[in-house]
Amino acid sequence: MSSFSYIANADASYIDELYKAYQQDPESVDFGWRKFFEGYDFSVKYTSENGHSAPSANGSSKTASAPATSTSDIDRELKVRNLIQAYRSRAHLLSKTNPVRPRKDRKALLDLKDFGLSDADLDIVFQAGEAIGIGASSLRDIITALNKIYTETIGFEYMYIRDPEVLDWFRDKIEKEFLNFNPPLEYKKRILKKLNEAVVFENFLHTKFLGQKRFSLEGGETTIPALDAIIDKASELGVEEVMIGMAHRGRLNVLANTLGKTYEQIFSEFEGTAVPDLTMGDGDVKYHMGYSSEVTTASGKKVNLKLAPNPSHLEAVNPVVEGFVRAKIDSMYKNDYKKILPILIHGDAALAGQGIVYEVTQMSQLEGYKTGGTIHFVINNQVGFTTDFEDARSSIYSTDVAKIIDAPVLHVNGDDPEAVVYAVQVATEYRQRFQADIFVDMVCYRRHGHNESDEPKFTQPQLYNLISKHPNPREIYNKVLINRGEVDAQLAENMDKEFRDLLQDRLNLVKQKPLPYNYQVLEKEWQVLRRSKPEDFDKSPDTSISQEVVEKVGKALSTIPEGFKPLKQIEKLLKERQDMFFNTKTLNWAAGELLAYGSLLLENKIVRLGGQDVQRGTFSHRHAVLHDAETNQGYNSLNYIDESQEKMRIYNSLLSEYGALGFEFGYAMANPNALAIWEAQFGDFANGAQVMIDQFITPSESKWQRMNGVVMLLPHGYEGQGPEHSNARPERFLQLAAEYNIFVTNITFPANFFHVLRRQLALPFRKPLVNMSPKSMLRHPLAVSPIAEFTSGSFREVIGDSYAEASAVTKVILCSGKFYYDLFDEQQKNNRKDVAIIRLEQLHPFPHLQLEAELSKYNNPKVYWAQEEPSNMGYWAYILRALRFKNILQDVVARKASSSPATGYLKIHNKEQRELIEKAFAI
């Protein structure tokens, strides 16, 4: 709220009574009113001493000789203050932010008549001028100042901010600085230089590669001086690293002129002569790939710059960038959020249209996901592909999502580079001071169509007639400087010659020297790893731990601090944990999982687990964080194993799949020694994160040439809970599985789950792990493991049958996951020693050697694949592909092909399940 909010809606007669009381005894009125009346008296005294007219009761003017006490006078002062407030709130609707066409009338309602004022009041002096930092001034001067601040080439949107400190800082920043903003001449030359570089680059590509797609920045070239200004200001304020996420428009220009990628590299990619690193997969198109560099800013500071790889799924990179930044904060920057800055560059249509934007915005201040604030820079082309903004959103601005977190927005004209630079400098200061998000909406245009071979006049003929005649931002700024006399004609001519020489040099393919680059600590840790080889999957490495570690973790898990009052059920849980670790020495699923995390923490590896309700676990099994029954205070046992350990990071996420999974992928992309896990509440909910799975996770190594060890835990299994809570769609992951790109597992006992989690960081390479996690099996009496299986051994890809008699076996049932226990129960009940059940704990990479070793124990048996899922889902199609040359499979036992994963009726489910089990043993 404003400092003067206490007068905004006050009754005038009441104010008159207060004023009289103030005149008799100033201390008798509230502090706010006292300051207001002091200002009012000063205003009247000022007008009297300087020969100005003072307000009178009837609205005319007279020479003031004594303070006026008229209700009308006070009322008029209030009206001026309301006018100021209205400018702060709504003048952005009038600001001259559109460089190519008039703005739509949004009914700003800022005329004098809207406030009960008229032209007759223009020369009256009002104390209200103090509010905008110009002192007591005439209404004419107040309006002139307001227009210069609020209706020129920047439109400020911020009055919805609810934190008084933030609101006051932002308002004072723009009202006291913007009027006097005038960068030094050398900086103006730098702005022009960066514009030169941006325009040169686009001219270069347009001349050499006519008609080729490049998603040019033409029309939005001011992006380059804007990024330069952000990086420079950020470095002055302590930032050492900047991570940029953006789509493909302008990406090549940013690579060349912000990150310093050489023209030669970019040229060879256009020509198709660039030789891909075939050891790192197939790659992607030039305007999708990432890049890293180290630049020296204008102020002489070194900054590490990164541009994240990004697919054509607009805004999908946003959570990846945030996760990457958070990993750096947690490991390299020791929780100092001010050392690294995320910048997300958006298109206006994508910002308004993509739901991931909302998810990531909501994540921005959550404890598990905050990154100290993001600068959002919008390249506002006013057109999305062929769609005009009026068809692209219901909100006035594409940035209206900012309001959900009280983030200020600066709308700025892309043809005014100085205003853009001011806007981004304010944004950078804001981010560093308040550790919160801020949006800069640079309104510009797209000179060509969606790509350079597209004809935009098909859909926006009127707009593109204007654009075709419109000079570029460099030409406009050059002319502005000359007209101001700040750059004389000779200097302008010299810069123009430099511009043309630079262009010719690029056309002549003068080589650039690549920027030197010093690898960061985490990047060096990635370099220690290597690409996987086929033989790496013949046997998993030893991932056992010592008995001492088991006992240390067990003690921590079964101990609570003095004074902590748990619920009765938790008291029972703690006793069960104590018994498992120190008496029966047999662990259930939750204990085995927590032991894996604790053992890694003792090795000073980061363990991060995020997802909906993961602290307790959807199925109330994990209880990683306990809560005091009286204070609700949380206690994470795994943080108290040893003084020198790493801390467990486990966060209940917002109700998001797409954003939350993307964040964990980004986290794992930054740190090779972090176990980053996302758990779905039910495996089916991974549907909501399919873009992240398809575009980032499964093709990471091939497409992005980046290893990644992110883990997905997807609860899966048919237990009569209906089509939404049965199937994690393993067939989708198996369809995406090739070239050893991911691990897909469905594990049946705790020790194996323990080993597969530890394997993620034990291998000399990184792969995403997708595990079909248990639900009812979490408490199955047979789904337990003796401690001896944790202190020795490794992950077992295939588990053979220990019940059937090898010499008697005529049939082998291959299966995976929870269905094994149903089959095993039937096998024992009917004493079927002639049927062996073999579990595939790992589906991909397919464990050929391990399976063959188990099958070799039997004499030419019939082999069937059995699954709970419908025959067109689950594992069957993948198993057929994997074993197509082996000629060993007879058939499949599965539910009938279906369009829905499962029945919604428990009775039907039970009948189907029974029939499946009987069929498996009958055929």
Buried (B, 14 or more C-beta within 10 A) or exposed (E): EBBBEBBEEBEBEEBBEBBEBBEEEEEEBEEEBBBBBEBBBBBBBBBBEEEBBBBBEEBEBEEBEEBBBBBBBBBBBBBBBBBBBBBBBBBBBBBBBBBBEEBEEEEBEBEBEEBEBEEEBBEBBBBBBBBBBBEBBBBBBBBEBBBEBBBBBBBBBBBBBEEEEBBBBBBEBBBEBBBEBEBEEEBBBBBBBBBBBBBBBBBBBBEBBEEEBBBBBBBBBBBBBBBBBBBBBBBBBEBBBBBBBBBBBBBBBBBBBBBBBBBBBBBBBBEEEBEEEEEBBEBBEBBBBBBBBBBEBBEEBEBBBBBBBBBEBBBBBBBBBBBBBBBBBBBBBEEEBBBBBBBBBBBBBBBBBBEBBBBBBBBBBEEBBBBBBBBBBBBBBBBBBBBEBEEBBEEEBBBBBBBEBBBBBBBBBBBBBBBBBBBBBBBBBBBBBBBBBBBBBBBBBBBBBBBBEBEBEEBBEEBBEEBEEBEBBBBBBBEBBBEEEBBEEEBBEEBBEEBEEBBEBBBEEEEBEEBEEEEBEBBEBBEEBEEBEEEBBEBBEEBBBEEEBBEBBBBBBBBBEEEBEBEEEBEEBBEBBBEBBBEEBBBBBBBBBBBBBBBBBBBEBBBBBBBBBBBBBBBEBBBBBBBBBEEEEEBBBBBBBEEEBBEBBBBBBBEBBBBBBBBBBBBBBBBBBBBBBBBBBBBBBBBBBBBBBBBBBBBBBBBBBBBBBBBBBBBBBBBBBBBBBBBBBBBBBBEBBEEBBBBBBBBBBBBBBBBBBBBBBBBEBBBBBBBBBBBBBBBBEEBBBEBEBBBEBBBBBBBBBEEBEEEEBEBBBBBBBBBBBBBBEBBEEEEBBBBBBBBBBBBBBBBBEBBEEBBEBBEEBBBBBBBBBBBBBBBBBBBEEBBEEEEBBEEBBBBEEBEEBBBEEEEEBEEBBEEBBEBBBEE
